[in-house]
Amino acid sequence: MKPVLLIAVTIALIAAACGSDQTTPSDGGGSAPPDTSLPTTTTPDGPLGAGPYPVVTLEIAVTHPEAEALSYTISCLGDTATITGDVPLDPDRACEALGREDVRTRLVEGPPGNQVCTEIYGGPDVATITGSYDGVDGVPVDTTVDRTNGCGISDWDVLLADILPPALGVVEATS
């Protein structure tokens, strides 16, 4: 009977660790967090022109102890997408990714505080990302992504794959 109980407890712990992407407001009072949601429509007289991309400018610096630092800028201005700097990224894909709510939330709010991460080391790469959404006086971005655990590796390789270069030493499978 003990093995069955152990299996049931293990499954319950795994399910609880998965958590939920939704947050619930606290009843502790105070001010509401700033609205960081993306606009749902684009108008011709919107800021910097209409288009499929959000208005975002990000400065990104990637460091690795065995390589020269890499710095570049991603600018999405509604109808234009540019990357300044020598980096193997597609500007259109980068700006499309920056329009996704999950990417915006990670960049603006940082990693979730209650996130459970696997203890896997993915290398010493570190990306520092600063800038803003919604123009110069918009929502600030100031975050760091590293590969010191499974959450950081996932952020780098999956969630932010279109705005960060491949990590040094990581070889993509080819067919």
N, C-alpha and C positions, 0 to 999 in steps of 0.2 A: 504494500500500500504506500510505503514511503516514496518509491520512485515515481508513482503517479502524482503524488502531492508535489514533489520536487519539480516535475515537468509542468504542472499547472501553475506553480508560483513563477517559474522561469518565463513562461509564456505571458503571464500577467505583467511581469516587470518589463519585458521587451515591448509589449503594447503600450505601457505607460511611458516608456522612454521615447517613443515615437512622437508624442506630443501632438499639438495642433498648431496650424498656422494662424488661427484666429486668436485675437487677444480680447479680453473683456475689460471694460473700464473699471477702475477701482472706485470704491465708495468713499475714499479718503478725502474727497473734496479737492481743492486746488484748481489750477487752470487746466483746460483741455490741451492736449498736445497740438502743435501746429498741423494744419492740413497739408499733407505732402502728396496728395493724390494728383494724378495727371489729369489735365483737361480731357473731356470726352469728345469734344468737337474742335475742329480747326476752322477758323474763319479767314477770309482773304485779308482782313484788316488786323489779324492777330500779330503778335510781336515777331518781327523779323521775317514775316511771310508765312504763308500757309504751306503745309506739306505734311508728310507722314512722320517726321521726326520731332521729338521734343526739343526744346531750347535748352541745350546743355553744353557746358565747356568744362572739360576735365584735364588737369595736368597729372600725368602718371609717371612715376619714377620706379623702375624695377632694379633691384640690386641682388647680386649673388657674389659670394666671396671669391669665386674663381673666374669672374667675368667682369668686363667693363660695364658700368652702370648704363642703363637705357632710360632715356627720357623722351616723352612724346606728349602731344596734345590732341585730344579728340574734341572737335567742335561740331555740334549739330544745331542748325539754325532753322528748323522747320522744314525748309525745302532744300537745304544743302547739308552735305556730310563731308567733313575733311579730317584727315589725320596729318599732323605736322610732325615729322621725325621719321627715322628709318626703323620701321617696325612692320612685321609681316601680318598686318591686319587689314581687313576690308572696311573702308569707312562706312559704306551703306549698312553692312551687317552690324557694325559697332553701334551706329545710331539707332537701328531697329532694336537692338538689345537694350539700349538705354531707355527706350520707350516702354519696356516691360515693367510692370508694377513690382515684380519680385526683385529685379535688378535695382530699381530705384530705391526700394525699401532697404536692401542690403547696403547700398552706398550711402544713403542718408542716415539711417539709424544704426548701422554697424551690425555685427552678428548678434543673433538673439542671445540674451543673457542666460536663458534657461536651456540652451542647446546642449545635448549630450553628444560628445564626439568620440570617435574611436581613437585610440592612441597609436596612430600610424604616422611615421615621419616621412614626409614627401620631399624633403630637401630644404636648403637654406634660402630659397628665393623669397624675396619680400617685395610687395608692391605697395607704394604709398600713393593714394588717390585723393586729390583735392580739386575743388572747383565749385560749381553750382548748377542747379537745375533752375529753369525759369528765368534766366538772365542773370546779370551781375548782382543784383540785389535780391535774388531768389533764394531758394532753399540751399543751404551750404552742404558741401560734401567734404568730409575730412575723415578718411578711414584707411586702414592698413589690412592687407590680405597677405597671409603667409601660408606655408605648407607644413606647419608643425603638428597638425593632427588631421583626422579625416574630414572635419568640417572645413578647414582651410583648403585642403586639397580639392574637395568638392566645389567650394566657391570658385577656386581658380580654374579648374578643368571643365566645369559644367555651367554654373550660373554666370560666371564672368568670362567665359571662353572667347567671346567675340570682342572683348575690350582689353584682355591681357594676352601677351604673347605666350607661347608654350614655355613651360618652365625648363630651365637648363637641365640637361641630363634626362629629360623625359622624351622618349622616342615614341612617336605615334606608329601604330601598326599599319602596314600597307598591304594591299592585296594584290 
